[in-house]
């Protein structure tokens, strides 16, 4: 894996980790929605706000760790550039979908 792509993987993982920790532990107190998981369904009640932020934060942390593990695996396997780049886009898209849509689905299920 090329150093530039390695840096992008590391940055994506770090962004997911910092965002996850912030949303999970440092979100605004309800009803202020300045910092946190911003969807209409999450702002309906204090319980929904806390639950949505807790779930989204933990999922973001998990995705950050998985991105770093993927980066390490591809680096150790000496995967070709095209594979590494494709996996980066797939991992980023999957992380965004998981972090955004899973908590939203849980809120709408209640």
Gaussian input, Z-matrix of N, CA and C with variables (Angstrom, degrees):
# hf/3-21g

backbone

0 1
 N
 C     1     B1
 C     2     B2     1     A1
 N     3     B3     2     A2     1     D1
 C     4     B4     3     A3     2     D2
 C     5     B5     4     A4     3     D3
 N     6     B6     5     A5     4     D4
 C     7     B7     6     A6     5     D5
 C     8     B8     7     A7     6     D6
 N     9     B9     8     A8     7     D7
 C    10    B10     9     A9     8     D8
 C    11    B11    10    A10     9     D9
 N    12    B12    11    A11    10    D10
 C    13    B13    12    A12    11    D11
 C    14    B14    13    A13    12    D12
 N    15    B15    14    A14    13    D13
 C    16    B16    15    A15    14    D14
 C    17    B17    16    A16    15    D15
 N    18    B18    17    A17    16    D16
 C    19    B19    18    A18    17    D17
 C    20    B20    19    A19    18    D18
 N    21    B21    20    A20    19    D19
 C    22    B22    21    A21    20    D20
 C    23    B23    22    A22    21    D21
 N    24    B24    23    A23    22    D22
 C    25    B25    24    A24    23    D23
 C    26    B26    25    A25    24    D24
 N    27    B27    26    A26    25    D25
 C    28    B28    27    A27    26    D26
 C    29    B29    28    A28    27    D27
 N    30    B30    29    A29    28    D28
 C    31    B31    30    A30    29    D29
 C    32    B32    31    A31    30    D30
 N    33    B33    32    A32    31    D31
 C    34    B34    33    A33    32    D32
 C    35    B35    34    A34    33    D33
 N    36    B36    35    A35    34    D34
 C    37    B37    36    A36    35    D35
 C    38    B38    37    A37    36    D36
 N    39    B39    38    A38    37    D37
 C    40    B40    39    A39    38    D38
 C    41    B41    40    A40    39    D39
 N    42    B42    41    A41    40    D40
 C    43    B43    42    A42    41    D41
 C    44    B44    43    A43    42    D42
 N    45    B45    44    A44    43    D43
 C    46    B46    45    A45    44    D44
 C    47    B47    46    A46    45    D45
 N    48    B48    47    A47    46    D46
 C    49    B49    48    A48    47    D47
 C    50    B50    49    A49    48    D48
 N    51    B51    50    A50    49    D49
 C    52    B52    51    A51    50    D50
 C    53    B53    52    A52    51    D51
 N    54    B54    53    A53    52    D52
 C    55    B55    54    A54    53    D53
 C    56    B56    55    A55    54    D54
 N    57    B57    56    A56    55    D55
 C    58    B58    57    A57    56    D56
 C    59    B59    58    A58    57    D57
 N    60    B60    59    A59    58    D58
 C    61    B61    60    A60    59    D59
 C    62    B62    61    A61    60    D60
 N    63    B63    62    A62    61    D61
 C    64    B64    63    A63    62    D62
 C    65    B65    64    A64    63    D63
 N    66    B66    65    A65    64    D64
 C    67    B67    66    A66    65    D65
 C    68    B68    67    A67    66    D66
 N    69    B69    68    A68    67    D67
 C    70    B70    69    A69    68    D68
 C    71    B71    70    A70    69    D69
 N    72    B72    71    A71    70    D70
 C    73    B73    72    A72    71    D71
 C    74    B74    73    A73    72    D72
 N    75    B75    74    A74    73    D73
 C    76    B76    75    A75    74    D74
 C    77    B77    76    A76    75    D75
 N    78    B78    77    A77    76    D76
 C    79    B79    78    A78    77    D77
 C    80    B80    79    A79    78    D78
 N    81    B81    80    A80    79    D79
 C    82    B82    81    A81    80    D80
 C    83    B83    82    A82    81    D81
 N    84    B84    83    A83    82    D82
 C    85    B85    84    A84    83    D83
 C    86    B86    85    A85    84    D84
 N    87    B87    86    A86    85    D85
 C    88    B88    87    A87    86    D86
 C    89    B89    88    A88    87    D87
 N    90    B90    89    A89    88    D88
 C    91    B91    90    A90    89    D89
 C    92    B92    91    A91    90    D90
 N    93    B93    92    A92    91    D91
 C    94    B94    93    A93    92    D92
 C    95    B95    94    A94    93    D93
 N    96    B96    95    A95    94    D94
 C    97    B97    96    A96    95    D95
 C    98    B98    97    A97    96    D96
 N    99    B99    98    A98    97    D97
 C   100   B100    99    A99    98    D98
 C   101   B101   100   A100    99    D99
 N   102   B102   101   A101   100   D100
 C   103   B103   102   A102   101   D101
 C   104   B104   103   A103   102   D102
 N   105   B105   104   A104   103   D103
 C   106   B106   105   A105   104   D104
 C   107   B107   106   A106   105   D105
 N   108   B108   107   A107   106   D106
 C   109   B109   108   A108   107   D107
 C   110   B110   109   A109   108   D108
 N   111   B111   110   A110   109   D109
 C   112   B112   111   A111   110   D110
 C   113   B113   112   A112   111   D111
 N   114   B114   113   A113   112   D112
 C   115   B115   114   A114   113   D113
 C   116   B116   115   A115   114   D114
 N   117   B117   116   A116   115   D115
 C   118   B118   117   A117   116   D116
 C   119   B119   118   A118   117   D117
 N   120   B120   119   A119   118   D118
 C   121   B121   120   A120   119   D119
 C   122   B122   121   A121   120   D120
 N   123   B123   122   A122   121   D121
 C   124   B124   123   A123   122   D122
 C   125   B125   124   A124   123   D123
 N   126   B126   125   A125   124   D124
 C   127   B127   126   A126   125   D125
 C   128   B128   127   A127   126   D126
 N   129   B129   128   A128   127   D127
 C   130   B130   129   A129   128   D128
 C   131   B131   130   A130   129   D129
 N   132   B132   131   A131   130   D130
 C   133   B133   132   A132   131   D131
 C   134   B134   133   A133   132   D132
 N   135   B135   134   A134   133   D133
 C   136   B136   135   A135   134   D134
 C   137   B137   136   A136   135   D135
 N   138   B138   137   A137   136   D136
 C   139   B139   138   A138   137   D137
 C   140   B140   139   A139   138   D138
 N   141   B141   140   A140   139   D139
 C   142   B142   141   A141   140   D140
 C   143   B143   142   A142   141   D141
 N   144   B144   143   A143   142   D142
 C   145   B145   144   A144   143   D143
 C   146   B146   145   A145   144   D144
 N   147   B147   146   A146   145   D145
 C   148   B148   147   A147   146   D146
 C   149   B149   148   A148   147   D147
 N   150   B150   149   A149   148   D148
 C   151   B151   150   A150   149   D149
 C   152   B152   151   A151   150   D150
 N   153   B153   152   A152   151   D151
 C   154   B154   153   A153   152   D152
 C   155   B155   154   A154   153   D153
 N   156   B156   155   A155   154   D154
 C   157   B157   156   A156   155   D155
 C   158   B158   157   A157   156   D156
 N   159   B159   158   A158   157   D157
 C   160   B160   159   A159   158   D158
 C   161   B161   160   A160   159   D159
 N   162   B162   161   A161   160   D160
 C   163   B163   162   A162   161   D161
 C   164   B164   163   A163   162   D162
 N   165   B165   164   A164   163   D163
 C   166   B166   165   A165   164   D164
 C   167   B167   166   A166   165   D165
 N   168   B168   167   A167   166   D166
 C   169   B169   168   A168   167   D167
 C   170   B170   169   A169   168   D168
 N   171   B171   170   A170   169   D169
 C   172   B172   171   A171   170   D170
 C   173   B173   172   A172   171   D171
 N   174   B174   173   A173   172   D172
 C   175   B175   174   A174   173   D173
 C   176   B176   175   A175   174   D174
 N   177   B177   176   A176   175   D175
 C   178   B178   177   A177   176   D176
 C   179   B179   178   A178   177   D177
 N   180   B180   179   A179   178   D178
 C   181   B181   180   A180   179   D179
 C   182   B182   181   A181   180   D180
 N   183   B183   182   A182   181   D181
 C   184   B184   183   A183   182   D182
 C   185   B185   184   A184   183   D183
 N   186   B186   185   A185   184   D184
 C   187   B187   186   A186   185   D185
 C   188   B188   187   A187   186   D186
 N   189   B189   188   A188   187   D187
 C   190   B190   189   A189   188   D188
 C   191   B191   190   A190   189   D189
 N   192   B192   191   A191   190   D190
 C   193   B193   192   A192   191   D191
 C   194   B194   193   A193   192   D192
 N   195   B195   194   A194   193   D193
 C   196   B196   195   A195   194   D194
 C   197   B197   196   A196   195   D195
 N   198   B198   197   A197   196   D196
 C   199   B199   198   A198   197   D197
 C   200   B200   199   A199   198   D198
 N   201   B201   200   A200   199   D199
 C   202   B202   201   A201   200   D200
 C   203   B203   202   A202   201   D201
 N   204   B204   203   A203   202   D202
 C   205   B205   204   A204   203   D203
 C   206   B206   205   A205   204   D204
 N   207   B207   206   A206   205   D205
 C   208   B208   207   A207   206   D206
 C   209   B209   208   A208   207   D207
 N   210   B210   209   A209   208   D208
 C   211   B211   210   A210   209   D209
 C   212   B212   211   A211   210   D210
 N   213   B213   212   A212   211   D211
 C   214   B214   213   A213   212   D212
 C   215   B215   214   A214   213   D213
 N   216   B216   215   A215   214   D214
 C   217   B217   216   A216   215   D215
 C   218   B218   217   A217   216   D216
 N   219   B219   218   A218   217   D217
 C   220   B220   219   A219   218   D218
 C   221   B221   220   A220   219   D219
 N   222   B222   221   A221   220   D220
 C   223   B223   222   A222   221   D221
 C   224   B224   223   A223   222   D222
 N   225   B225   224   A224   223   D223
 C   226   B226   225   A225   224   D224
 C   227   B227   226   A226   225   D225
 N   228   B228   227   A227   226   D226
 C   229   B229   228   A228   227   D227
 C   230   B230   229   A229   228   D228
 N   231   B231   230   A230   229   D229
 C   232   B232   231   A231   230   D230
 C   233   B233   232   A232   231   D231
 N   234   B234   233   A233   232   D232
 C   235   B235   234   A234   233   D233
 C   236   B236   235   A235   234   D234
 N   237   B237   236   A236   235   D235
 C   238   B238   237   A237   236   D236
 C   239   B239   238   A238   237   D237
 N   240   B240   239   A239   238   D238
 C   241   B241   240   A240   239   D239
 C   242   B242   241   A241   240   D240
 N   243   B243   242   A242   241   D241
 C   244   B244   243   A243   242   D242
 C   245   B245   244   A244   243   D243
 N   246   B246   245   A245   244   D244
 C   247   B247   246   A246   245   D245
 C   248   B248   247   A247   246   D246
 N   249   B249   248   A248   247   D247
 C   250   B250   249   A249   248   D248
 C   251   B251   250   A250   249   D249
 N   252   B252   251   A251   250   D250
 C   253   B253   252   A252   251   D251
 C   254   B254   253   A253   252   D252
 N   255   B255   254   A254   253   D253
 C   256   B256   255   A255   254   D254
 C   257   B257   256   A256   255   D255
 N   258   B258   257   A257   256   D256
 C   259   B259   258   A258   257   D257
 C   260   B260   259   A259   258   D258
 N   261   B261   260   A260   259   D259
 C   262   B262   261   A261   260   D260
 C   263   B263   262   A262   261   D261
 N   264   B264   263   A263   262   D262
 C   265   B265   264   A264   263   D263
 C   266   B266   265   A265   264   D264
 N   267   B267   266   A266   265   D265
 C   268   B268   267   A267   266   D266
 C   269   B269   268   A268   267   D267
 N   270   B270   269   A269   268   D268
 C   271   B271   270   A270   269   D269
 C   272   B272   271   A271   270   D270
 N   273   B273   272   A272   271   D271
 C   274   B274   273   A273   272   D272
 C   275   B275   274   A274   273   D273
 N   276   B276   275   A275   274   D274
 C   277   B277   276   A276   275   D275
 C   278   B278   277   A277   276   D276
 N   279   B279   278   A278   277   D277
 C   280   B280   279   A279   278   D278
 C   281   B281   280   A280   279   D279
 N   282   B282   281   A281   280   D280
 C   283   B283   282   A282   281   D281
 C   284   B284   283   A283   282   D282
 N   285   B285   284   A284   283   D283
 C   286   B286   285   A285   284   D284
 C   287   B287   286   A286   285   D285
 N   288   B288   287   A287   286   D286
 C   289   B289   288   A288   287   D287
 C   290   B290   289   A289   288   D288
 N   291   B291   290   A290   289   D289
 C   292   B292   291   A291   290   D290
 C   293   B293   292   A292   291   D291
 N   294   B294   293   A293   292   D292
 C   295   B295   294   A294   293   D293
 C   296   B296   295   A295   294   D294
 N   297   B297   296   A296   295   D295
 C   298   B298   297   A297   296   D296
 C   299   B299   298   A298   297   D297
 N   300   B300   299   A299   298   D298
 C   301   B301   300   A300   299   D299
 C   302   B302   301   A301   300   D300
 N   303   B303   302   A302   301   D301
 C   304   B304   303   A303   302   D302
 C   305   B305   304   A304   303   D303
 N   306   B306   305   A305   304   D304
 C   307   B307   306   A306   305   D305
 C   308   B308   307   A307   306   D306
 N   309   B309   308   A308   307   D307
 C   310   B310   309   A309   308   D308
 C   311   B311   310   A310   309   D309
 N   312   B312   311   A311   310   D310
 C   313   B313   312   A312   311   D311
 C   314   B314   313   A313   312   D312
 N   315   B315   314   A314   313   D313
 C   316   B316   315   A315   314   D314
 C   317   B317   316   A316   315   D315
 N   318   B318   317   A317   316   D316
 C   319   B319   318   A318   317   D317
 C   320   B320   319   A319   318   D318
 N   321   B321   320   A320   319   D319
 C   322   B322   321   A321   320   D320
 C   323   B323   322   A322   321   D321
 N   324   B324   323   A323   322   D322
 C   325   B325   324   A324   323   D323
 C   326   B326   325   A325   324   D324
 N   327   B327   326   A326   325   D325
 C   328   B328   327   A327   326   D326
 C   329   B329   328   A328   327   D327

   B1=1.4455
   B2=1.5244
   B3=1.3052
   B4=1.4643
   B5=1.5334
   B6=1.3349
   B7=1.4654
   B8=1.5288
   B9=1.3291
   B10=1.4604
   B11=1.5244
   B12=1.3237
   B13=1.4612
   B14=1.5239
   B15=1.3008
   B16=1.4691
   B17=1.5303
   B18=1.3163
   B19=1.4667
   B20=1.5281
   B21=1.3252
   B22=1.4660
   B23=1.5263
   B24=1.3283
   B25=1.4703
   B26=1.5246
   B27=1.3314
   B28=1.4672
   B29=1.5277
   B30=1.3335
   B31=1.4683
   B32=1.5243
   B33=1.3313
   B34=1.4659
   B35=1.5246
   B36=1.3306
   B37=1.4589
   B38=1.5190
   B39=1.3252
   B40=1.4594
   B41=1.5264
   B42=1.3165
   B43=1.4654
   B44=1.5231
   B45=1.3290
   B46=1.4681
   B47=1.5262
   B48=1.3206
   B49=1.4649
   B50=1.5259
   B51=1.3090
   B52=1.4684
   B53=1.5293
   B54=1.3142
   B55=1.4606
   B56=1.5243
   B57=1.3124
   B58=1.4623
   B59=1.5144
   B60=1.3161
   B61=1.4546
   B62=1.5291
   B63=1.3256
   B64=1.4582
   B65=1.5169
   B66=1.3265
   B67=1.4639
   B68=1.5261
   B69=1.3126
   B70=1.4634
   B71=1.5289
   B72=1.3167
   B73=1.4629
   B74=1.5232
   B75=1.3125
   B76=1.4651
   B77=1.5282
   B78=1.3279
   B79=1.4616
   B80=1.5317
   B81=1.3196
   B82=1.4617
   B83=1.5213
   B84=1.3208
   B85=1.4660
   B86=1.5261
   B87=1.3084
   B88=1.4598
   B89=1.5193
   B90=1.2838
   B91=1.4502
   B92=1.5281
   B93=1.3180
   B94=1.4656
   B95=1.5222
   B96=1.3147
   B97=1.4638
   B98=1.5272
   B99=1.3354
   B100=1.4628
   B101=1.5250
   B102=1.3125
   B103=1.4654
   B104=1.5235
   B105=1.3234
   B106=1.4601
   B107=1.5162
   B108=1.3074
   B109=1.4543
   B110=1.5265
   B111=1.3206
   B112=1.4591
   B113=1.5154
   B114=1.2977
   B115=1.4649
   B116=1.5257
   B117=1.2901
   B118=1.4617
   B119=1.5300
   B120=1.3163
   B121=1.4650
   B122=1.5283
   B123=1.3244
   B124=1.4675
   B125=1.5190
   B126=1.3159
   B127=1.4614
   B128=1.5259
   B129=1.3187
   B130=1.4575
   B131=1.5225
   B132=1.3174
   B133=1.4635
   B134=1.5238
   B135=1.3240
   B136=1.4680
   B137=1.5248
   B138=1.3337
   B139=1.4643
   B140=1.5266
   B141=1.3365
   B142=1.4706
   B143=1.5278
   B144=1.3327
   B145=1.4688
   B146=1.5281
   B147=1.3219
   B148=1.4696
   B149=1.5262
   B150=1.3205
   B151=1.4653
   B152=1.5288
   B153=1.3261
   B154=1.4658
   B155=1.5235
   B156=1.3226
   B157=1.4593
   B158=1.5251
   B159=1.3087
   B160=1.4625
   B161=1.5359
   B162=1.3139
   B163=1.4755
   B164=1.5316
   B165=1.3356
   B166=1.4639
   B167=1.5279
   B168=1.3233
   B169=1.4645
   B170=1.5148
   B171=1.3250
   B172=1.4689
   B173=1.5245
   B174=1.3236
   B175=1.4644
   B176=1.5254
   B177=1.3183
   B178=1.4618
   B179=1.5257
   B180=1.3227
   B181=1.4711
   B182=1.5293
   B183=1.3124
   B184=1.4646
   B185=1.5299
   B186=1.3230
   B187=1.4640
   B188=1.5266
   B189=1.3273
   B190=1.4606
   B191=1.5180
   B192=1.3236
   B193=1.4659
   B194=1.5281
   B195=1.3255
   B196=1.4664
   B197=1.5283
   B198=1.3239
   B199=1.4721
   B200=1.5282
   B201=1.3135
   B202=1.4729
   B203=1.5270
   B204=1.3360
   B205=1.4713
   B206=1.5280
   B207=1.3294
   B208=1.4638
   B209=1.5188
   B210=1.3268
   B211=1.4692
   B212=1.5296
   B213=1.3139
   B214=1.4685
   B215=1.5220
   B216=1.3167
   B217=1.4604
   B218=1.5192
   B219=1.3182
   B220=1.4681
   B221=1.5312
   B222=1.3090
   B223=1.4643
   B224=1.5312
   B225=1.3321
   B226=1.4681
   B227=1.5279
   B228=1.3258
   B229=1.4668
   B230=1.5242
   B231=1.3330
   B232=1.4637
   B233=1.5258
   B234=1.3336
   B235=1.4625
   B236=1.5300
   B237=1.3248
   B238=1.4646
   B239=1.5308
   B240=1.3184
   B241=1.4667
   B242=1.5276
   B243=1.3170
   B244=1.4632
   B245=1.5197
   B246=1.3159
   B247=1.4678
   B248=1.5280
   B249=1.3284
   B250=1.4704
   B251=1.5198
   B252=1.3217
   B253=1.4543
   B254=1.5292
   B255=1.3122
   B256=1.4674
   B257=1.5174
   B258=1.3143
   B259=1.4625
   B260=1.5276
   B261=1.3349
   B262=1.4612
   B263=1.5240
   B264=1.3261
   B265=1.4611
   B266=1.5319
   B267=1.3168
   B268=1.4654
   B269=1.5245
   B270=1.3283
   B271=1.4636
   B272=1.5253
   B273=1.3198
   B274=1.4647
   B275=1.5285
   B276=1.3234
   B277=1.4636
   B278=1.5285
   B279=1.3230
   B280=1.4635
   B281=1.5259
   B282=1.3237
   B283=1.4665
   B284=1.5233
   B285=1.3207
   B286=1.4631
   B287=1.5298
   B288=1.3173
   B289=1.4657
   B290=1.5251
   B291=1.3192
   B292=1.4658
   B293=1.5244
   B294=1.3185
   B295=1.4671
   B296=1.5285
   B297=1.3175
   B298=1.4618
   B299=1.5280
   B300=1.3287
   B301=1.4545
   B302=1.5222
   B303=1.3209
   B304=1.4659
   B305=1.5295
   B306=1.3465
   B307=1.4706
   B308=1.5359
   B309=1.3225
   B310=1.4575
   B311=1.5299
   B312=1.3131
   B313=1.4632
   B314=1.5141
   B315=1.3322
   B316=1.4687
   B317=1.5263
   B318=1.3273
   B319=1.4720
   B320=1.5149
   B321=1.2878
   B322=1.4859
   B323=1.5216
   B324=1.3401
   B325=1.4528
   B326=1.5234
   B327=1.3024
   B328=1.4728
   B329=1.4612
   A1=108.29
   A2=114.93
   A3=120.37
   A4=110.08
   A5=117.25
   A6=120.71
   A7=114.51
   A8=116.72
   A9=119.45
   A10=111.87
   A11=116.22
   A12=120.73
   A13=110.38
   A14=116.52
   A15=121.17
   A16=109.68
   A17=116.88
   A18=121.43
   A19=111.30
   A20=117.41
   A21=120.55
   A22=109.86
   A23=117.91
   A24=121.44
   A25=110.10
   A26=116.25
   A27=120.44
   A28=110.75
   A29=116.68
   A30=120.79
   A31=111.49
   A32=117.48
   A33=120.73
   A34=109.97
   A35=116.55
   A36=119.64
   A37=111.93
   A38=116.76
   A39=121.22
   A40=111.42
   A41=117.32
   A42=121.01
   A43=110.53
   A44=116.60
   A45=120.07
   A46=111.23
   A47=117.37
   A48=120.52
   A49=111.70
   A50=117.41
   A51=120.50
   A52=110.62
   A53=116.36
   A54=120.27
   A55=110.45
   A56=116.61
   A57=120.46
   A58=112.48
   A59=116.42
   A60=119.62
   A61=110.34
   A62=116.70
   A63=120.19
   A64=112.93
   A65=116.89
   A66=120.52
   A67=110.44
   A68=117.30
   A69=120.95
   A70=111.82
   A71=117.08
   A72=120.88
   A73=115.12
   A74=119.03
   A75=121.25
   A76=113.78
   A77=118.31
   A78=119.10
   A79=110.30
   A80=115.17
   A81=121.23
   A82=110.28
   A83=114.77
   A84=119.52
   A85=108.84
   A86=116.07
   A87=121.42
   A88=108.58
   A89=123.88
   A90=130.62
   A91=114.31
   A92=118.55
   A93=120.45
   A94=108.93
   A95=116.04
   A96=120.22
   A97=110.80
   A98=116.63
   A99=120.22
   A100=111.31
   A101=116.85
   A102=121.39
   A103=107.56
   A104=116.25
   A105=119.03
   A106=112.16
   A107=114.14
   A108=123.68
   A109=108.19
   A110=117.31
   A111=122.83
   A112=112.92
   A113=115.92
   A114=121.72
   A115=106.93
   A116=116.26
   A117=121.81
   A118=111.54
   A119=117.07
   A120=120.75
   A121=112.61
   A122=117.54
   A123=120.84
   A124=111.32
   A125=117.95
   A126=121.50
   A127=113.12
   A128=117.71
   A129=120.24
   A130=113.60
   A131=117.78
   A132=120.80
   A133=109.47
   A134=117.86
   A135=119.95
   A136=112.63
   A137=116.82
   A138=120.43
   A139=111.22
   A140=116.26
   A141=120.43
   A142=110.80
   A143=116.40
   A144=121.56
   A145=110.44
   A146=116.44
   A147=120.35
   A148=111.11
   A149=116.25
   A150=119.86
   A151=111.32
   A152=117.18
   A153=120.54
   A154=110.76
   A155=117.32
   A156=120.45
   A157=111.36
   A158=117.01
   A159=120.57
   A160=110.35
   A161=116.87
   A162=121.13
   A163=110.75
   A164=117.14
   A165=120.50
   A166=110.70
   A167=117.06
   A168=120.48
   A169=112.26
   A170=116.63
   A171=120.19
   A172=111.29
   A173=116.66
   A174=119.48
   A175=111.39
   A176=116.76
   A177=120.43
   A178=110.87
   A179=116.77
   A180=120.33
   A181=110.63
   A182=116.50
   A183=120.69
   A184=110.95
   A185=116.95
   A186=120.22
   A187=111.57
   A188=117.71
   A189=121.05
   A190=111.86
   A191=116.09
   A192=120.25
   A193=110.29
   A194=116.66
   A195=119.99
   A196=111.88
   A197=117.42
   A198=120.48
   A199=109.40
   A200=117.22
   A201=119.73
   A202=111.45
   A203=117.76
   A204=120.10
   A205=110.78
   A206=116.51
   A207=120.50
   A208=109.92
   A209=116.62
   A210=121.21
   A211=110.08
   A212=116.58
   A213=120.24
   A214=110.93
   A215=117.17
   A216=120.67
   A217=112.45
   A218=116.30
   A219=120.10
   A220=111.05
   A221=116.87
   A222=120.68
   A223=110.68
   A224=116.32
   A225=119.87
   A226=112.16
   A227=115.57
   A228=120.19
   A229=112.40
   A230=116.43
   A231=121.48
   A232=111.05
   A233=114.08
   A234=120.74
   A235=110.03
   A236=117.17
   A237=120.82
   A238=111.58
   A239=115.23
   A240=122.03
   A241=112.08
   A242=117.59
   A243=120.98
   A244=112.47
   A245=116.35
   A246=120.78
   A247=109.81
   A248=116.51
   A249=120.99
   A250=111.36
   A251=116.81
   A252=120.96
   A253=110.74
   A254=116.80
   A255=120.76
   A256=112.11
   A257=116.40
   A258=120.49
   A259=111.18
   A260=116.96
   A261=120.27
   A262=110.35
   A263=116.69
   A264=120.15
   A265=111.14
   A266=117.03
   A267=120.45
   A268=110.91
   A269=117.16
   A270=120.68
   A271=110.75
   A272=117.30
   A273=120.41
   A274=110.92
   A275=116.86
   A276=120.64
   A277=110.93
   A278=117.00
   A279=120.78
   A280=110.98
   A281=116.97
   A282=120.21
   A283=110.65
   A284=117.32
   A285=120.41
   A286=110.27
   A287=116.69
   A288=120.03
   A289=111.78
   A290=116.65
   A291=120.39
   A292=110.68
   A293=117.34
   A294=120.98
   A295=111.68
   A296=118.27
   A297=120.72
   A298=111.50
   A299=117.84
   A300=119.61
   A301=115.40
   A302=119.96
   A303=119.87
   A304=111.26
   A305=119.63
   A306=117.80
   A307=112.58
   A308=117.20
   A309=120.84
   A310=110.35
   A311=116.79
   A312=120.44
   A313=112.24
   A314=116.93
   A315=120.28
   A316=111.09
   A317=117.22
   A318=120.15
   A319=111.06
   A320=116.50
   A321=119.68
   A322=112.10
   A323=117.15
   A324=121.49
   A325=112.54
   A326=117.07
   A327=121.33
   A328=113.89
   D1=135.20
   D2=-178.70
   D3=-72.42
   D4=148.81
   D5=-177.71
   D6=-57.07
   D7=-37.07
   D8=179.48
   D9=-64.26
   D10=-42.87
   D11=179.37
   D12=-69.92
   D13=-35.80
   D14=175.36
   D15=-59.99
   D16=-41.78
   D17=178.57
   D18=-65.23
   D19=-37.48
   D20=179.21
   D21=-67.24
   D22=-43.36
   D23=175.35
   D24=-58.19
   D25=-47.69
   D26=-178.84
   D27=-61.60
   D28=-41.74
   D29=179.31
   D30=-64.92
   D31=-43.46
   D32=178.80
   D33=-61.29
   D34=-46.87
   D35=178.32
   D36=-59.81
   D37=-42.54
   D38=-179.93
   D39=-66.04
   D40=-41.23
   D41=177.24
   D42=-60.53
   D43=-44.91
   D44=179.04
   D45=-64.38
   D46=-39.48
   D47=179.53
   D48=-67.18
   D49=-46.35
   D50=-179.43
   D51=-66.01
   D52=-43.64
   D53=178.68
   D54=-63.24
   D55=-43.49
   D56=179.42
   D57=-61.31
   D58=-45.53
   D59=179.20
   D60=-63.80
   D61=-42.19
   D62=179.90
   D63=-63.86
   D64=-44.26
   D65=-179.33
   D66=-69.99
   D67=-38.16
   D68=-177.72
   D69=-73.11
   D70=-48.40
   D71=-171.90
   D72=-102.68
   D73=-26.80
   D74=-170.32
   D75=-119.00
   D76=20.91
   D77=179.04
   D78=-68.00
   D79=156.94
   D80=-179.90
   D81=-64.46
   D82=153.66
   D83=174.71
   D84=-74.50
   D85=140.47
   D86=177.53
   D87=-62.02
   D88=137.60
   D89=11.62
   D90=-94.01
   D91=1.20
   D92=177.80
   D93=-71.45
   D94=122.35
   D95=-179.29
   D96=-111.39
   D97=37.02
   D98=-179.59
   D99=-67.24
   D100=-42.90
   D101=-178.51
   D102=-124.78
   D103=123.37
   D104=177.75
   D105=148.54
   D106=-166.47
   D107=-177.28
   D108=-81.76
   D109=103.94
   D110=-170.02
   D111=-93.93
   D112=88.47
   D113=168.97
   D114=-138.30
   D115=152.44
   D116=-176.51
   D117=-57.55
   D118=-42.25
   D119=-177.87
   D120=-63.98
   D121=-30.99
   D122=-179.50
   D123=-74.33
   D124=-24.64
   D125=-176.66
   D126=-92.56
   D127=12.25
   D128=-177.92
   D129=-77.01
   D130=-31.49
   D131=-179.80
   D132=-153.40
   D133=160.89
   D134=178.62
   D135=-60.86
   D136=-36.52
   D137=179.80
   D138=-66.55
   D139=-43.47
   D140=177.89
   D141=-63.53
   D142=-41.01
   D143=-179.78
   D144=-61.00
   D145=-47.27
   D146=-179.44
   D147=-65.83
   D148=-45.68
   D149=-177.73
   D150=-64.60
   D151=-44.38
   D152=-178.95
   D153=-63.35
   D154=-42.37
   D155=179.75
   D156=-68.27
   D157=-39.23
   D158=178.94
   D159=-63.45
   D160=-46.72
   D161=-178.69
   D162=-66.91
   D163=-47.77
   D164=-178.80
   D165=-62.92
   D166=-39.92
   D167=179.46
   D168=-64.48
   D169=-46.07
   D170=-179.92
   D171=-65.40
   D172=-39.12
   D173=177.79
   D174=-65.33
   D175=-39.34
   D176=177.83
   D177=-64.57
   D178=-41.90
   D179=176.00
   D180=-60.61
   D181=-45.96
   D182=179.23
   D183=-61.02
   D184=-44.33
   D185=178.89
   D186=-63.47
   D187=-37.14
   D188=176.90
   D189=-62.31
   D190=-43.45
   D191=178.11
   D192=-65.43
   D193=-41.88
   D194=179.94
   D195=-64.70
   D196=-36.69
   D197=176.98
   D198=-63.61
   D199=-43.55
   D200=179.07
   D201=-65.91
   D202=-38.09
   D203=176.73
   D204=-66.16
   D205=-40.07
   D206=176.75
   D207=-62.37
   D208=-43.74
   D209=178.58
   D210=-58.85
   D211=-46.58
   D212=-179.19
   D213=-64.35
   D214=-41.82
   D215=179.90
   D216=-63.91
   D217=-44.05
   D218=179.01
   D219=-67.27
   D220=-36.99
   D221=178.77
   D222=-66.97
   D223=-44.55
   D224=179.30
   D225=-66.70
   D226=-33.98
   D227=179.87
   D228=-80.37
   D229=-6.38
   D230=-177.62
   D231=53.14
   D232=47.08
   D233=-178.86
   D234=-65.67
   D235=147.87
   D236=178.58
   D237=-64.80
   D238=156.87
   D239=-176.05
   D240=-55.23
   D241=-45.09
   D242=-178.24
   D243=-60.54
   D244=-41.18
   D245=178.21
   D246=-65.02
   D247=-44.76
   D248=179.95
   D249=-62.15
   D250=-41.98
   D251=-179.83
   D252=-67.43
   D253=-44.29
   D254=177.78
   D255=-61.57
   D256=-41.81
   D257=178.81
   D258=-66.75
   D259=-33.71
   D260=177.49
   D261=-62.50
   D262=-48.43
   D263=179.65
   D264=-64.11
   D265=-40.74
   D266=178.80
   D267=-65.15
   D268=-43.00
   D269=-179.62
   D270=-66.18
   D271=-41.02
   D272=179.34
   D273=-64.55
   D274=-44.99
   D275=179.42
   D276=-64.13
   D277=-42.98
   D278=179.01
   D279=-63.82
   D280=-42.53
   D281=-179.47
   D282=-62.63
   D283=-44.81
   D284=179.82
   D285=-62.39
   D286=-45.63
   D287=-179.79
   D288=-62.08
   D289=-45.13
   D290=-179.22
   D291=-63.94
   D292=-48.53
   D293=-175.60
   D294=-67.82
   D295=-33.02
   D296=-177.61
   D297=-86.87
   D298=-46.59
   D299=-168.85
   D300=-90.26
   D301=-27.72
   D302=179.50
   D303=-65.71
   D304=-50.51
   D305=177.79
   D306=-61.59
   D307=-37.15
   D308=178.18
   D309=-62.69
   D310=-42.62
   D311=177.36
   D312=-63.28
   D313=-39.18
   D314=177.95
   D315=-66.02
   D316=-37.82
   D317=178.58
   D318=-66.34
   D319=-39.14
   D320=-177.07
   D321=-77.55
   D322=-17.61
   D323=-179.90
   D324=-76.28
   D325=-27.94
   D326=-171.11
   D327=-58.35

